[in-house]
Amino acid sequence: MNKTKGQLEAEISEAITRFEKEHLGRGPRETKSFIIADLVLIRLKGILTPAEEKLAIEKGGATLIKEMRMRLIDSSQPMLRDMIESITHSTVNSFLTDIDPGTGERVFVFSLTENLENKLLKKF
């Protein structure tokens, strides 16, 4: 792997945005990825559909959105793990995610079995 940390972060952001569009029907307004030690942190903004944004302000709506979105991601977990492993050439140890229906933000956190940031910094 001859990519810089910034190039890998950009590639991860592009892949996650593509995943959101292809598998969830809508991409985020903004995606930022960060490699921090043995973690890959991805922050997505503006992921809710207009209908979900309206539902989020109704009683119980935020809970419904969160549950539905979490189930969709849970069923796609193997695909997401494979995607990160393919880009980083590192093994995913664990995967965590959460969504805030009030702000339309989601975070993904992938824990790797190695310190990818150190590995990348040693190359340069």
C-alpha positions in Angstrom: 0.0 0.0 0.0 1.6 3.2 -1.2 -1.1 5.7 -0.2 -0.9 8.5 2.3 -3.1 8.8 5.4 -5.1 11.5 3.6 -5.6 9.4 0.5 -6.9 6.5 2.5 -9.2 8.7 4.5 -10.6 10.1 1.2 -11.0 6.6 -0.3 -12.9 5.5 2.9 -15.2 8.5 2.7 -15.9 7.8 -1.0 -16.6 4.1 -0.3 -19.0 4.9 2.6 -20.8 7.5 0.6 -21.3 5.0 -2.3 -22.5 2.4 0.2 -25.1 4.8 1.6 -26.3 5.7 -1.8 -26.5 2.2 -3.2 -27.7 0.3 -0.1 -29.7 2.9 1.8 -31.0 4.9 -1.2 -29.5 8.2 -0.3 -26.0 9.5 0.3 -24.9 11.9 3.0 -24.4 15.7 2.4 -20.9 15.3 3.9 -18.6 12.5 4.8 -15.3 12.8 6.7 -13.0 9.9 7.7 -10.2 9.9 10.2 -7.5 7.3 10.9 -6.6 7.7 14.5 -4.1 5.1 15.8 -6.0 1.7 15.4 -9.4 3.4 14.7 -11.2 4.5 11.6 -13.8 7.1 12.5 -16.3 8.2 9.9 -18.7 11.0 10.4 -21.7 11.4 8.0 -23.8 14.5 8.0 -27.2 15.0 6.3 -28.2 11.3 6.0 -31.9 11.6 6.6 -34.5 11.7 3.8 -36.9 14.6 3.8 -39.6 12.2 5.1 -37.3 11.0 8.0 -36.6 14.6 8.9 -40.3 15.3 9.3 -40.8 12.0 11.2 -37.9 12.8 13.5 -39.8 15.7 15.1 -42.9 13.7 15.8 -43.4 11.8 19.0 -41.6 8.5 18.8 -40.3 9.3 15.3 -36.7 9.6 16.3 -36.8 6.2 17.9 -38.3 4.6 14.8 -35.7 6.2 12.5 -32.9 5.1 14.8 -34.1 1.5 15.0 -34.7 1.1 11.3 -31.4 2.6 10.3 -29.5 0.5 12.9 -31.2 -2.7 11.6 -30.2 -1.8 8.0 -26.6 -1.2 9.1 -26.5 -4.4 11.2 -27.5 -6.5 8.2 -24.8 -4.8 6.1 -22.1 -5.2 8.7 -20.1 -7.9 6.8 -20.0 -5.8 3.7 -18.8 -2.7 5.7 -16.1 -4.7 7.4 -14.9 -6.1 4.1 -14.9 -2.6 2.6 -12.7 -1.2 5.3 -10.4 -4.2 5.3 -10.0 -3.9 1.5 -9.1 -0.2 1.7 -6.8 -0.3 4.7 -5.3 -3.8 4.3 -5.9 -4.2 8.0 -8.3 -6.6 9.9 -11.3 -5.1 11.5 -11.5 -6.1 15.2 -14.9 -4.4 16.0 -17.5 -2.2 14.4 -19.6 0.4 16.2 -22.2 2.9 14.9 -24.8 5.3 16.1 -27.2 7.8 14.5 -28.7 11.0 15.9 -32.1 11.5 14.1 -32.3 15.0 15.6 -29.2 16.2 13.7 -29.1 13.7 10.8 -25.6 12.6 11.7 -24.2 9.1 11.9 -20.8 7.9 13.0 -19.1 4.6 12.2 -16.1 3.5 14.2 -14.0 0.6 13.1 -11.4 -0.8 15.5 -8.5 -2.4 13.7 -6.1 -5.1 15.0 -3.1 -2.9 14.2 -2.1 0.8 14.6 -2.7 1.9 11.0 -1.8 5.5 11.7 1.7 4.5 12.9 2.1 2.2 10.0 1.3 5.0 7.5 3.5 7.5 9.3 6.5 5.2 9.3 6.5 5.1 5.5 7.3 8.8 5.2 
